[in-house]
Amino acid sequence: MRAIRHRRRSIPALAALAAATVAAPVLLAATPAAAHPREGRLARELVEEVTARGAYRHLAKFQQIADANGGNRAAGTPGHAASAAYVHDTLKKAGYEVSYQDFDIYDAHTKTEKTTVLGGADPRELATAAFTFTKSTPAGGLTAPLALARVDETPGCDAADYPAGAFTGKIALVKRGTCTFVEKQRAAAEAGALGVIVYNHSGTTPVRGSFSSPAEGIIPSAGITLADGEALTAAAAKGEVTVRLDLDQEHLKKTTRNVIAETRGGRADRVVTVGSHLDSVPEGPGINDNGSGSAGLLEVALKLADEGANKKGKGKQTANKVRFAWWSAEELGLLGSEHYVAQLSEPQKKNIALYLNFDMIASPNPAQFVYDGDDSDKTGEGAGPAGSAQIEALINGFLDKKHKPHEGSDFDGRSDYGPFIANGIPAGGTFTGAEGVKTPEQAERYGGTAGAPYDPNYHGAGDTLKNIDLKAFDTNLDVIAHAVGTYAQDLSSLGR
């Protein structure tokens, strides 16, 4: 799961997309009968056959790969390439139609990141973090007066936050919040700013922003702390403040790949798509994030093949095509899933009945989160596209039947459901928590330690085989198996 780099604006719920050859059907209401299609033989057998012990061997393989390749499986590295080859070759042997999808990514190497407040006999240097994929300043830095973007509910997000003529030839100082760093940067650049400095809205560290590629970095951009931003704001309100922004960043192009596998049978106009990201961060092997989701999908895919999904014969193949995906470069900003969706034609998008996402499903201090498809929690980004409520209901109903406590989680844009939701495809899934802190109420409900992160080794070197809760892993493997087994045979709850 990628780190929080910015808050996405709300994505409006879009109408569910229908098969390319037919008119869009009316979705069924989220009544119990519609939300819970009858559990079929395939779903029951997959739940019985898929186990944490079986999937653990894939986690062990990912750990072995990381150990042999510098301790990580990050996109564009030998560790990720070996992980992709393992998934690809394993599924090929199981009879799936498997392919690689290559795309370009970039590494950013920052050589200089400085902000110096000029004036007086003692210039002051501020703690500064260059945005990933920022444009560099000229050699020696960019020296210009500060101009303050308006601070409101959407600070620095709109043209109105940059009064005409006030930013030309200056460096914009903008508060973090609400919209993306790309939107803040673009608005500042369109107002004539030569660079942008974003100060934090909380904490004591500089904003660590990121663009998805060097193409998005149109003016030099960096982050500073809340305290330094407020001090500059107060000083600039009294008179002109001049700063020197000095950023030097090198961008290196690499190639990485998604792995896509689908059943040989099943209706191609009713595709059940299930995904997880395969890449880790450079700092560690990524066994929970997201070896857990990747291993879970791989084990379910293998058991589905054992059930005859890729064999000819009456009653063997699934009614609907099932497509499994292992995304690359999620940790760089959902790049693999975004590339995949962007390459689809409109008919191909319409053929995807739903998308299921599994990212971090074995956190060592877990909670059981289910994506809030119907926005019943009334927090964050709102409901998913039509059909997402039914997916949430299916997962919740299964967990209830197993007497497993659970709670909702917002579609906050931090994982690979994002590009599917943006294209009107209903989505759902589970995860067990990242860097967030477990509450006393959650500790009572799930066990574990209140006041501690769900994953204390999130994005760190400690995300190893020792960083896995096998009970949470087993529960979520059952969720994947049940959802795949159900939707492979029955899409009636989605009106398909």
Buried (B, 14 or more C-beta within 10 A) or exposed (E): BBBEBBBBBEBEBBEBBBBBEEEEEEBBEBEEEBBBBEBBEBBBBBBEBBBBEBBBEBBBBBBBBBEEBEBBBBBBBBBBBBBBBBBBEBBEEBBBBBEEBEBEBBBBEBEBBBBBBEEEEEEEEBBBBBBBBBBBBEEEBBBBBBBBBBBBEBBBBBEEBBEEEBBEEBBBBBBBBBBBBBBBBBBBBEBBBBBBBBBBBEEEEBBBBBBBBBEBBBBBBBBBBBBBBEBBBEBBEEEEBBBBBBBBBEBEEEEBBBBBBBBBBBBBBBBBBBBBBBBBBBBBBBBBBBBBBBBBBBBBBBBBBBBBBBEEEEEEBBBBBBBBBBBBBBBBBBBBBBBBBEEBEEEBBBBBBBBBBBBBBBBBBBBBBBBBBBBEEEEBBBBBBBBBBBBBBBBBBBBEEEEBEBBBBBBBBBBBBBBBBBBBBBBBBBBBBBBBEBEEEBBEBBBBEEEEBBBBBBBBEBBBBEBBBBBBBBBBBBBBBBBBBBBBBBBEBBBB
